[in-house]
Amino acid sequence: MSRAASGCGGGVAIVSGGASGIGAAICRRLGEAEAFRAVGVIDLDEKGAGRAAAELERKGVAAQVGIVDVTDVEAVQDTVDSMVSVLGGLDAAVAAAGNLAGAPLADMTPAVWSSVIETHLTGSFALVKAALPALRRSPAPSVVLISSVAARGIAGNANYGAAKAGVMGLTRSLAKELGPEGIRVNAVAPGFIDTPLTRRHAEQNGLRWEDFAGAAADESALGRIGAPEEVAEAVNFLAGPAGSYVTGQILFVTGGP
Ligand SMILES: NC(=O)c1ccc[n+]([C@@H]2O[C@H](COP(=O)([O-])OP(=O)(O)OC[C@H]3O[C@@H](n4cnc5c(N)ncnc54)[C@H](O)[C@@H]3O)[C@@H](O)[C@H]2O)c1
């Protein structure tokens, strides 16, 4: 019997960027959680999103795929509306879609600046805005955004650092605005995590993965880089009932500090 049919866990989650890396790990983790019986996977990558949904379904978790660019606010609304109607509600919205394209300031084109600002900041705005009507009907609604340790400053990727600092401001502002309605809004700020994004970044900059990851590991107190599953665990805490009195917080998952 499927988990949905057995009535195990009543919640529905939607995860943007669910096709790869941290977002895919979040889909898996929420799918295993008692609190959730269904997960909607939003991404641009049709194949990856299909894989994530198939993995959920194999475990008896209902899944829906939405192929949409998170910067297209109206299209995100349509996608979320259709997922909410098929999956029967929405309790947690997680915005994990992200890209990384940088350059030193003197060489950064407006297009590169905008693509990163739009994906992270407008993409987070679009998902929460689209989710809001359904979250208002949930008995335990929550939002989790993904910021980054890069919000503290990152040379050569000022657009990314600015976008991730913006995500922190968005989190705290929406927590204040939506708290009176019982909607919790938090963010996770990961450090250096082994994902396709960081591996691509190393390759594009002509760096050996071992050197790039090794340097990042040296900067963390634990002396190692992180795994997507370790970020997903923090997201599950904030999204589900364990985090019921936590809102407006940024949880750093960096291996310290
Ligand atoms: N990997 C890290 O070290 C790290 C650290 C801190 C924060 N983050 C953040 O975590 C999130 C996930 O990153 P990741 O490392 O798993 O990257 P990833 O590249 O593995 O996954 C990102 C996913 O987002 C999707 N995506 C990108 N732009 C999109 C758009 N416009 N519309 C819809 N989908 C889109 C991609 O197709 C991909 O599936 C991002 O917000 C990233 O900035 C990552």
The ligand as a MOL file (V3000), in Angstrom:
LIG
                    3D

  0  0  0     0  0            999 V3000
M  V30 BEGIN CTAB
M  V30 COUNTS 44 48 0 0 0
M  V30 BEGIN ATOM
M  V30 1 N 26.4370 23.6020 -3.5180 0
M  V30 2 C 26.7990 24.4900 -2.6270 0
M  V30 3 O 27.9490 24.5110 -2.1380 0
M  V30 4 C 25.8130 25.5260 -2.1530 0
M  V30 5 C 26.1700 26.3190 -1.0660 0
M  V30 6 C 25.2800 27.2830 -0.6060 0
M  V30 7 C 24.0510 27.4350 -1.2230 0
M  V30 8 N 23.7510 26.6460 -2.2890 0 CHG=1
M  V30 9 C 22.4400 26.8510 -2.8940 0
M  V30 10 O 21.7050 25.6510 -2.8690 0
M  V30 11 C 20.7630 25.6560 -3.9420 0
M  V30 12 C 20.9380 24.3550 -4.7410 0
M  V30 13 O 22.2440 24.3620 -5.3040 0
M  V30 14 P 22.9750 23.0240 -5.7860 0
M  V30 15 O 24.3800 23.1740 -5.3910 0
M  V30 16 O 22.1930 21.8410 -5.3720 0 CHG=-1
M  V30 17 O 22.9230 23.2460 -7.3770 0
M  V30 18 P 22.4870 22.2560 -8.5850 0
M  V30 19 O 22.9770 22.9330 -9.8120 0
M  V30 20 O 22.9310 20.8720 -8.3180 0
M  V30 21 O 20.8980 22.3160 -8.5330 0
M  V30 22 C 20.2110 23.5040 -8.8330 0
M  V30 23 C 18.9210 23.1400 -9.5480 0
M  V30 24 O 18.2130 24.3800 -9.7990 0
M  V30 25 C 17.6740 24.2840 -11.1200 0
M  V30 26 N 17.4820 25.6400 -11.6570 0
M  V30 27 C 18.4450 26.5520 -11.9170 0
M  V30 28 N 17.8920 27.6700 -12.4140 0
M  V30 29 C 16.5510 27.4370 -12.4810 0
M  V30 30 C 15.4390 28.2080 -12.9170 0
M  V30 31 N 15.5900 29.4700 -13.3950 0
M  V30 32 N 14.2050 27.6680 -12.8290 0
M  V30 33 C 14.0440 26.4020 -12.3530 0
M  V30 34 N 15.0490 25.6190 -11.9400 0
M  V30 35 C 16.2850 26.1410 -12.0020 0
M  V30 36 C 18.7250 23.5130 -11.9110 0
M  V30 37 O 18.1650 22.9680 -13.1040 0
M  V30 38 C 19.1560 22.4640 -10.9030 0
M  V30 39 O 18.3620 21.2950 -10.9950 0
M  V30 40 C 21.0510 26.9210 -4.7420 0
M  V30 41 O 20.2070 27.9460 -4.3060 0
M  V30 42 C 22.4710 27.2430 -4.3660 0
M  V30 43 O 22.7740 28.6030 -4.5350 0
M  V30 44 C 24.5890 25.6970 -2.7740 0
M  V30 END ATOM
M  V30 BEGIN BOND
M  V30 1 1 1 2
M  V30 2 2 2 3
M  V30 3 1 2 4
M  V30 4 1 4 5
M  V30 5 2 4 44
M  V30 6 2 5 6
M  V30 7 1 6 7
M  V30 8 2 7 8
M  V30 9 1 8 9
M  V30 10 1 8 44
M  V30 11 1 9 10
M  V30 12 1 9 42
M  V30 13 1 10 11
M  V30 14 1 11 12
M  V30 15 1 11 40
M  V30 16 1 12 13
M  V30 17 1 13 14
M  V30 18 2 14 15
M  V30 19 1 14 16
M  V30 20 1 14 17
M  V30 21 1 17 18
M  V30 22 2 18 19
M  V30 23 1 18 20
M  V30 24 1 18 21
M  V30 25 1 21 22
M  V30 26 1 22 23
M  V30 27 1 23 24
M  V30 28 1 23 38
M  V30 29 1 24 25
M  V30 30 1 25 26
M  V30 31 1 25 36
M  V30 32 1 26 27
M  V30 33 1 26 35
M  V30 34 2 27 28
M  V30 35 1 28 29
M  V30 36 1 29 30
M  V30 37 2 29 35
M  V30 38 1 30 31
M  V30 39 2 30 32
M  V30 40 1 32 33
M  V30 41 2 33 34
M  V30 42 1 34 35
M  V30 43 1 36 37
M  V30 44 1 36 38
M  V30 45 1 38 39
M  V30 46 1 40 41
M  V30 47 1 40 42
M  V30 48 1 42 43
M  V30 END BOND
M  V30 END CTAB
M  END
